[in-house]
Amino acid sequence: MATKSKAPATLRTLTDRYDAEAFEVGRRSARIRLAGAGQGEFDVLLEGRRATLGPANGDRPDAVLQADPQTWSEIAQDVRGGMEAYRRGRLRIRHDLHLGVGFLAATAASDAAGLRFRHVDTARGRISTRRRARGRPRC
């Protein structure tokens, strides 16, 4: 059985950097499956302000992020590499895109873009928004 200590270093790095201030999950808990970084799949359970990495439990996750080991390494070094990998089809996000991209933003290195993801209720339903936490707005 896989444990956090047996999870690839790239996934441990991402989970250890999780910043709940960067990402409003929008529910009490969420399960994100991380696949392709090494042997086995791992789940990150987001509960409150915590992210806990453990073995995939077999239940259907709320979101799935899948990439090859090299791409996971690039994401752990620089989240902007993750968004580029997503655009090029090297990182796939399934089920809940808000959770997948929000998790990446919340695990970015502290010197990264500083994106913040939130939910906004509108007359037509709930939408996901993003904004930069610092720096000048881009037009």
MDTraj code that builds the backbone (N, CA, C; nanometers):
import mdtraj as md
import numpy as np

residues = "MET ALA THR LYS SER LYS ALA PRO ALA THR LEU ARG THR LEU THR ASP ARG TYR ASP ALA GLU ALA PHE GLU VAL GLY ARG ARG SER ALA ARG ILE ARG LEU ALA GLY ALA GLY GLN GLY GLU PHE ASP VAL LEU LEU GLU GLY ARG ARG ALA THR LEU GLY PRO ALA ASN GLY ASP ARG PRO ASP ALA VAL LEU GLN ALA ASP PRO GLN THR TRP SER GLU ILE ALA GLN ASP VAL ARG GLY GLY MET GLU ALA TYR ARG ARG GLY ARG LEU ARG ILE ARG HIS ASP LEU HIS LEU GLY VAL GLY PHE LEU ALA ALA THR ALA ALA SER ASP ALA ALA GLY LEU ARG PHE ARG HIS VAL ASP THR ALA ARG GLY ARG ILE SER THR ARG ARG ARG ALA ARG GLY ARG PRO ARG CYS".split()
xyz = np.array([
    [0.0836, -0.1178, 0.0000],
    [0.0000, 0.0000, 0.0000],
    [0.0885, 0.1248, 0.0000],
    [0.0568, 0.2198, -0.0866],
    [0.1364, 0.3411, -0.0973],
    [0.1012, 0.4371, 0.0159],
    [0.1988, 0.5093, 0.0626],
    [0.1767, 0.6127, 0.1635],
    [0.2410, 0.7405, 0.1141],
    [0.2203, 0.8498, 0.1887],
    [0.2794, 0.9764, 0.1480],
    [0.4303, 0.9614, 0.1309],
    [0.4955, 0.8868, 0.2192],
    [0.6406, 0.8709, 0.2105],
    [0.6803, 0.7958, 0.0833],
    [0.5891, 0.7156, 0.0265],
    [0.6191, 0.6432, -0.0968],
    [0.5709, 0.7182, -0.2205],
    [0.5026, 0.8282, -0.2005],
    [0.4574, 0.9095, -0.3131],
    [0.5792, 0.9751, -0.3780],
    [0.5743, 0.9976, -0.5086],
    [0.6856, 1.0672, -0.5742],
    [0.7125, 1.2033, -0.5091],
    [0.8373, 1.2405, -0.5071],
    [0.8775, 1.3670, -0.4439],
    [0.8032, 1.4862, -0.5029],
    [0.7760, 1.4821, -0.6330],
    [0.7058, 1.5945, -0.6958],
    [0.5679, 1.6146, -0.6339],
    [0.4965, 1.5059, -0.6067],
    [0.3628, 1.5174, -0.5479],
    [0.3701, 1.5606, -0.4022],
    [0.4721, 1.5142, -0.3298],
    [0.4905, 1.5582, -0.1914],
    [0.5214, 1.7074, -0.1877],
    [0.6062, 1.7531, -0.2804],
    [0.6403, 1.8956, -0.2876],
    [0.5159, 1.9797, -0.3096],
    [0.4340, 1.9405, -0.4053],
    [0.3122, 2.0165, -0.4335],
    [0.2191, 2.0201, -0.3127],
    [0.1945, 1.9051, -0.2538],
    [0.1024, 1.8980, -0.1410],
    [0.1549, 1.9769, -0.0216],
    [0.2836, 1.9695, 0.0052],
    [0.3429, 2.0429, 0.1173],
    [0.3308, 2.1939, 0.0990],
    [0.3257, 2.2404, -0.0264],
    [0.3154, 2.3846, -0.0547],
    [0.1711, 2.4347, -0.0557],
    [0.0740, 2.3487, -0.0371],
    [-0.0666, 2.3883, -0.0490],
    [-0.0965, 2.5105, 0.0372],
    [-0.1564, 2.6121, -0.0241],
    [-0.1923, 2.7376, 0.0417],
    [-0.3435, 2.7573, 0.0288],
    [-0.4158, 2.7330, 0.1349],
    [-0.5623, 2.7426, 0.1318],
    [-0.6110, 2.8835, 0.0991],
    [-0.5284, 2.9849, 0.1252],
    [-0.5670, 3.1228, 0.0926],
    [-0.5777, 3.1452, -0.0582],
    [-0.5085, 3.0641, -0.1357],
    [-0.5067, 3.0822, -0.2809],
    [-0.6266, 3.0198, -0.3500],
    [-0.7017, 2.9374, -0.2785],
    [-0.8030, 2.8579, -0.3465],
    [-0.9234, 2.8320, -0.2584],
    [-1.0389, 2.8788, -0.3025],
    [-1.1644, 2.8513, -0.2345],
    [-1.2228, 2.7245, -0.2945],
    [-1.2176, 2.6167, -0.2216],
    [-1.2630, 2.4864, -0.2726],
    [-1.4124, 2.4892, -0.3024],
    [-1.4911, 2.5548, -0.2183],
    [-1.6331, 2.5670, -0.2433],
    [-1.7182, 2.4543, -0.1855],
    [-1.6573, 2.3674, -0.1078],
    [-1.7277, 2.2580, -0.0400],
    [-1.6455, 2.2163, 0.0803],
    [-1.7024, 2.1336, 0.1658],
    [-1.6321, 2.0941, 0.2887],
    [-1.5051, 2.0163, 0.2605],
    [-1.5095, 1.9302, 0.1608],
    [-1.3905, 1.8534, 0.1259],
    [-1.3941, 1.8195, -0.0219],
    [-1.2787, 1.7879, -0.0751],
    [-1.2674, 1.7484, -0.2161],
    [-1.1507, 1.6515, -0.2286],
    [-1.1656, 1.5574, -0.3201],
    [-1.0611, 1.4574, -0.3463],
    [-1.0087, 1.4791, -0.4882],
    [-0.8770, 1.4985, -0.4984],
    [-0.8120, 1.5182, -0.6283],
    [-0.7142, 1.4040, -0.6500],
    [-0.7307, 1.3321, -0.7581],
    [-0.6417, 1.2206, -0.7909],
    [-0.5278, 1.2716, -0.8780],
    [-0.4041, 1.2360, -0.8387],
    [-0.2832, 1.2720, -0.9123],
    [-0.2265, 1.1439, -0.9719],
    [-0.2132, 1.1406, -1.1032],
    [-0.1732, 1.0174, -1.1711],
    [-0.0575, 1.0425, -1.2665],
    [0.0269, 0.9398, -1.2817],
    [0.1340, 0.9431, -1.3808],
    [0.2690, 0.9879, -1.3302],
    [0.2785, 1.0284, -1.2044],
    [0.4059, 1.0787, -1.1520],
    [0.5026, 0.9663, -1.1187],
    [0.4522, 0.8468, -1.1036],
    [0.5343, 0.7314, -1.0671],
    [0.4443, 0.6106, -1.0596],
    [0.4842, 0.5137, -0.9809],
    [0.4011, 0.3950, -0.9666],
    [0.2802, 0.4268, -0.8801],
    [0.1643, 0.3903, -0.9279],
    [0.0420, 0.4112, -0.8522],
    [-0.0128, 0.5506, -0.8680],
    [-0.1336, 0.5643, -0.8177],
    [-0.2006, 0.6937, -0.8175],
    [-0.2173, 0.7389, -0.6738],
    [-0.2249, 0.8688, -0.6539],
    [-0.2359, 0.9256, -0.5205],
    [-0.3501, 1.0249, -0.5177],
    [-0.4137, 1.0340, -0.4024],
    [-0.5217, 1.1295, -0.3820],
    [-0.4773, 1.2373, -0.2859],
    [-0.5182, 1.3585, -0.3164],
    [-0.5028, 1.4694, -0.2234],
    [-0.6420, 1.5004, -0.1720],
    [-0.6582, 1.4914, -0.0422],
    [-0.7851, 1.5245, 0.0200],
    [-0.7748, 1.6658, 0.0748],
    [-0.8598, 1.7540, 0.0228],
    [-0.8651, 1.8923, 0.0696],
    [-0.9793, 1.9019, 0.1698],
    [-0.9456, 1.9346, 0.2938],
    [-1.0441, 1.9521, 0.4000],
    [-1.0082, 2.0768, 0.4777],
    [-1.0991, 2.1723, 0.4752],
    [-1.0702, 2.2976, 0.5442],
    [-0.9460, 2.3614, 0.4850],
    [-0.8474, 2.3861, 0.5672],
    [-0.7241, 2.4513, 0.5225],
    [-0.6110, 2.3515, 0.4975],
    [-0.6437, 2.2208, 0.5016],
    [-0.5399, 2.1176, 0.4906],
    [-0.5496, 2.0413, 0.3593],
    [-0.4338, 1.9971, 0.3125],
    [-0.4237, 1.9064, 0.1983],
    [-0.3446, 1.7854, 0.2450],
    [-0.4054, 1.6680, 0.2341],
    [-0.3417, 1.5453, 0.2802],
    [-0.3222, 1.4517, 0.1617],
    [-0.1987, 1.4089, 0.1400],
    [-0.1642, 1.3187, 0.0303],
    [-0.1638, 1.1755, 0.0806],
    [-0.2275, 1.0885, 0.0058],
    [-0.2306, 0.9478, 0.0432],
    [-0.2565, 0.8620, -0.0793],
    [-0.2612, 0.7314, -0.0605],
    [-0.2872, 0.6427, -0.1734],
    [-0.4274, 0.6649, -0.2290],
    [-0.4434, 0.6449, -0.3588],
    [-0.5764, 0.6531, -0.4188],
    [-0.6646, 0.5487, -0.3526],
    [-0.7839, 0.5876, -0.3130],
    [-0.8688, 0.4969, -0.2353],
    [-0.9676, 0.4175, -0.3203],
    [-0.9702, 0.4376, -0.4495],
    [-1.0609, 0.3628, -0.5357],
    [-1.1936, 0.4309, -0.5595],
    [-1.2325, 0.5266, -0.4752],
    [-1.3556, 0.6020, -0.4986],
    [-1.3352, 0.6978, -0.6157],
    [-1.4450, 0.7396, -0.6773],
    [-1.4344, 0.8372, -0.7857],
    [-1.3932, 0.9719, -0.7261],
    [-1.2815, 1.0282, -0.7727],
    [-1.2372, 1.1570, -0.7201],
    [-1.3205, 1.2708, -0.7797],
    [-1.3122, 1.3877, -0.7179],
    [-1.3811, 1.5054, -0.7695],
    [-1.3103, 1.5624, -0.8912],
    [-1.1787, 1.5440, -0.8972],
    [-1.0990, 1.5882, -1.0119],
    [-0.9816, 1.4927, -1.0288],
    [-0.9324, 1.4812, -1.1510],
    [-0.8150, 1.3982, -1.1818],
    [-0.7165, 1.4837, -1.2592],
    [-0.5917, 1.4845, -1.2130],
    [-0.4826, 1.5482, -1.2861],
    [-0.3874, 1.4376, -1.3272],
    [-0.3601, 1.4278, -1.4573],
    [-0.2729, 1.3223, -1.5072],
    [-0.1662, 1.3812, -1.5975],
    [-0.0423, 1.3410, -1.5718],
    [0.0717, 1.3865, -1.6512],
    [0.1825, 1.2823, -1.6393],
    [0.2812, 1.2926, -1.7259],
    [0.3959, 1.2027, -1.7173],
    [0.4920, 1.2540, -1.6092],
    [0.5877, 1.1704, -1.5651],
    [0.6790, 1.2125, -1.4569],
    [0.7544, 1.3424, -1.4865],
    [0.7994, 1.3613, -1.6103],
    [0.8718, 1.4845, -1.6448],
    [0.7831, 1.6080, -1.6269],
    [0.6584, 1.5977, -1.6708],
    [0.5659, 1.7103, -1.6572],
    [0.5385, 1.7405, -1.5104],
    [0.5202, 1.6364, -1.4269],
    [0.5007, 1.6592, -1.2834],
    [0.6218, 1.7308, -1.2243],
    [0.7406, 1.6930, -1.2689],
    [0.8621, 1.7589, -1.2205],
    [0.8622, 1.9071, -1.2587],
    [0.8230, 1.9365, -1.3817],
    [0.8163, 2.0762, -1.4272],
    [0.7131, 2.1546, -1.3466],
    [0.5993, 2.0923, -1.3171],
    [0.4949, 2.1586, -1.2393],
    [0.5449, 2.1875, -1.0978],
    [0.6161, 2.0926, -1.0374],
    [0.6685, 2.1127, -0.9022],
    [0.7707, 2.2259, -0.8989],
    [0.8437, 2.2455, -1.0091],
    [0.9430, 2.3525, -1.0154],
    [0.8804, 2.4872, -1.0464],
    [0.7762, 2.4884, -1.1306],
    [0.7168, 2.6142, -1.1755],
    [0.5755, 2.5859, -1.2257],
    [0.4734, 2.6324, -1.1532],
    [0.3347, 2.6045, -1.1911],
    [0.3019, 2.6561, -1.3302],
    [0.3719, 2.7599, -1.3754],
    [0.3444, 2.8095, -1.5105],
    [0.3772, 2.7031, -1.6135],
    [0.4711, 2.6159, -1.5812],
    [0.4994, 2.5021, -1.6679],
    [0.3813, 2.4076, -1.6735],
    [0.3061, 2.3998, -1.5648],
    [0.1870, 2.3161, -1.5614],
    [0.0790, 2.3694, -1.6526],
    [0.0589, 2.4984, -1.6541],
    [-0.0442, 2.5550, -1.7410],
    [-0.0034, 2.5415, -1.8879],
    [0.1236, 2.5553, -1.9156],
    [0.1722, 2.5332, -2.0527],
    [0.1543, 2.3867, -2.0912],
    [0.1842, 2.2964, -1.9993],
    [0.1651, 2.1536, -2.0260],
    [0.0177, 2.1236, -2.0508],
    [-0.0707, 2.1894, -1.9789],
    [-0.2141, 2.1707, -2.0002],
    [-0.2535, 2.2161, -2.1415],
    [-0.2058, 2.3325, -2.1811],
    [-0.2371, 2.3839, -2.3150],
    [-0.1837, 2.2921, -2.4246],
    [-0.0719, 2.2273, -2.3994],
    [-0.0107, 2.1382, -2.4998],
    [-0.0598, 1.9936, -2.4903],
    [-0.1503, 1.9661, -2.3973],
    [-0.2059, 1.8322, -2.3831],
    [-0.1188, 1.7363, -2.3034],
    [-0.0160, 1.7849, -2.2355],
    [0.0719, 1.6995, -2.1543],
    [0.0203, 1.6829, -2.0122],
    [-0.0716, 1.7684, -1.9711],
    [-0.1390, 1.7582, -1.8422],
    [-0.2879, 1.7568, -1.8716],
    [-0.3550, 1.6540, -1.8233],
    [-0.4999, 1.6452, -1.8424],
    [-0.5693, 1.6652, -1.7092],
    [-0.6764, 1.7428, -1.7132],
    [-0.7585, 1.7663, -1.5943],
    [-0.8989, 1.7193, -1.6287],
    [-0.9506, 1.6270, -1.5492],
    [-1.0823, 1.5692, -1.5746],
    [-1.1767, 1.5988, -1.4586],
    [-1.3036, 1.5938, -1.4885],
    [-1.4150, 1.6136, -1.3959],
    [-1.4301, 1.7609, -1.3604],
    [-1.3684, 1.8101, -1.2553],
    [-1.3902, 1.9470, -1.2076],
    [-1.2674, 2.0336, -1.2378],
    [-1.2785, 2.1134, -1.3426],
    [-1.1667, 2.1986, -1.3847],
    [-1.1301, 2.3008, -1.2768],
    [-1.2305, 2.3571, -1.2073],
    [-1.2038, 2.4528, -1.0998],
    [-1.1130, 2.3904, -0.9935],
    [-1.1428, 2.2674, -0.9529],
    [-1.0596, 2.2004, -0.8529],
    [-0.9191, 2.1749, -0.9052],
    [-0.9084, 2.1278, -1.0285],
    [-0.7775, 2.0960, -1.0836],
    [-0.6870, 2.2166, -1.0963],
    [-0.7379, 2.3220, -1.1582],
    [-0.6567, 2.4425, -1.1774],
    [-0.6354, 2.5144, -1.0441],
    [-0.7383, 2.5151, -0.9601],
    [-0.7237, 2.5780, -0.8285],
    [-0.6182, 2.5095, -0.7442],
    [-0.6140, 2.3755, -0.7490],
    [-0.5111, 2.3021, -0.6757],
    [-0.3722, 2.3414, -0.7263],
    [-0.3560, 2.3508, -0.8577],
    [-0.2256, 2.3915, -0.9118],
    [-0.1871, 2.5307, -0.8623],
    [-0.2822, 2.6238, -0.8631],
    [-0.2533, 2.7596, -0.8158],
    [-0.2183, 2.7606, -0.6683],
    [-0.2880, 2.6785, -0.5894],
    [-0.2660, 2.6757, -0.4444],
    [-0.1384, 2.6026, -0.4060],
    [-0.0764, 2.5326, -0.4996],
    [0.0477, 2.4609, -0.4714],
    [0.1659, 2.5225, -0.5445],
    [0.1449, 2.6380, -0.6045],
    [0.2526, 2.7067, -0.6765],
    [0.3573, 2.7566, -0.5771],
    [0.4803, 2.7652, -0.6222],
    [0.5858, 2.8222, -0.5387],
    [0.5468, 2.9646, -0.5014],
    [0.5905, 3.0112, -0.3867],
    [0.5495, 3.1422, -0.3368],
    [0.5884, 3.2561, -0.4301],
    [0.6858, 3.2360, -0.5172],
    [0.7250, 3.3423, -0.6090],
    [0.6547, 3.3306, -0.7439],
    [0.5544, 3.2420, -0.7541],
    [0.4809, 3.2224, -0.8791],
    [0.3809, 3.3354, -0.8995],
    [0.2956, 3.3203, -0.9972],
    [0.2047, 3.4255, -1.0417],
    [0.1105, 3.4783, -0.9345],
    [0.0842, 3.4012, -0.8302],
    [-0.0022, 3.4502, -0.7240],
    [-0.1487, 3.4545, -0.7622],
    [-0.1979, 3.3543, -0.8323],
    [-0.3380, 3.3502, -0.8699],
    [-0.4226, 3.3098, -0.7506],
    [-0.5437, 3.3643, -0.7456],
    [-0.6407, 3.3301, -0.6420],
    [-0.7698, 3.2863, -0.7112],
    [-0.8269, 3.1741, -0.6670],
    [-0.9490, 3.1198, -0.7253],
    [-1.0613, 3.1258, -0.6239],
    [-1.1754, 3.1795, -0.6672],
    [-1.2923, 3.1940, -0.5817],
    [-1.4185, 3.1568, -0.6581],
    [-1.5260, 3.1307, -0.5838],
    [-1.6580, 3.1111, -0.6408],
    [-1.7381, 3.2390, -0.6216],
    [-1.8232, 3.2697, -0.7179],
    [-1.9135, 3.3837, -0.7085],
    [-2.0528, 3.3337, -0.7435],
    [-2.1494, 3.3631, -0.6571],
    [-2.2878, 3.3276, -0.6861],
    [-2.3494, 3.4364, -0.7723],
    [-2.4132, 3.3953, -0.8804],
    [-2.4816, 3.4882, -0.9698],
    [-2.6277, 3.4459, -0.9813],
    [-2.7082, 3.5278, -1.0474],
    [-2.8493, 3.4952, -1.0668],
    [-2.8660, 3.3669, -1.1473],
    [-2.7680, 3.3324, -1.2285],
    [-2.7768, 3.2131, -1.3136],
    [-2.7049, 3.0926, -1.2547],
    [-2.6404, 3.1100, -1.1413],
    [-2.5681, 2.9995, -1.0780],
    [-2.4299, 3.0422, -1.0331],
    [-2.3567, 2.9473, -0.9805],
    [-2.2225, 2.9724, -0.9264],
    [-2.1196, 2.9643, -1.0385],
    [-2.0258, 3.0595, -1.0393],
    [-1.9166, 3.0575, -1.1368],
    [-1.7836, 3.0625, -1.0628],
    [-1.6788, 3.0184, -1.1307],
    [-1.5442, 3.0216, -1.0765],
    [-1.4711, 3.1414, -1.1343],
    [-1.3996, 3.2145, -1.0492],
    [-1.3233, 3.3301, -1.0948],
    [-1.1772, 3.3142, -1.0539],
    [-1.0911, 3.3896, -1.1196],
    [-0.9507, 3.3936, -1.0797],
    [-0.9031, 3.5365, -1.0855],
    [-0.8055, 3.5675, -1.0034],
    [-0.7431, 3.7003, -1.0048],
    [-0.6003, 3.6860, -0.9567],
    [-0.5216, 3.7846, -0.9908],
    [-0.3839, 3.7875, -0.9430],
    [-0.3828, 3.8448, -0.8023],
    [-0.3049, 3.7847, -0.7151],
    [-0.2985, 3.8318, -0.5769],
    [-0.2087, 3.9539, -0.5626],
    [-0.1203, 3.9719, -0.6566],
    [-0.0285, 4.0856, -0.6499],
    [0.0161, 4.1198, -0.7927],
    [0.0825, 4.2315, -0.8028],
    [0.1312, 4.2730, -0.9348],
    [0.0292, 4.3589, -1.0067],
    [0.0691, 4.4102, -1.1193],
    [-0.0162, 4.4983, -1.1979],
    [-0.1100, 4.4162, -1.2848],
    [-0.2342, 4.4606, -1.3002],
    [-0.3259, 4.3892, -1.3881],
    [-0.2740, 4.3908, -1.5316],
    [-0.3007, 4.2818, -1.6014],
    [-0.2645, 4.2747, -1.7435],
    [-0.3880, 4.3025, -1.8270],
    [-0.3713, 4.3775, -1.9294],
    [-0.4834, 4.4077, -2.0190],
    [-0.4702, 4.3307, -2.1470],
])
top = md.Topology()
chain = top.add_chain()
for i, resn in enumerate(residues, 1):
    res = top.add_residue(resn, chain, resSeq=i)
    for name in ("N", "CA", "C"):
        top.add_atom(name, md.element.get_by_symbol(name[0]), res)
traj = md.Trajectory(xyz[None], top)
